[in-house]
């Protein structure tokens, strides 16, 4: 069921993008009044405005419903994970190194050794 919803979701997403790109902007009508070429659209000057706006609304509703259904179905899955099933590896403790002996200080009459 999830695979079918994902396929529907992707198809509606592409359709929504295409429908929005087919629509003309609000400034296209003003440009057409002064002889601009923006009035030569696929569906005419205003014939497709109702069709495309209804198609946009339907595609947006289907997109939102599939989004919500996919989110719900994903949240209802049992929480199986590889991490929780695998026990943690226990490392043996390393032997602690003995502290180094302190450096011998020169006695009061001997010159300091240079290294």
Secondary structure, DSSP 8 states (H G I E B T S, - for coil): -HHHHHHHHHHHHHHHHHHHHHS--TTHHHHHHTT-GGG--TT-SSTTHHHHHHHHHHHHHHHHHHHHHHHHHHHTS----HHHHS---------------------TTS-----
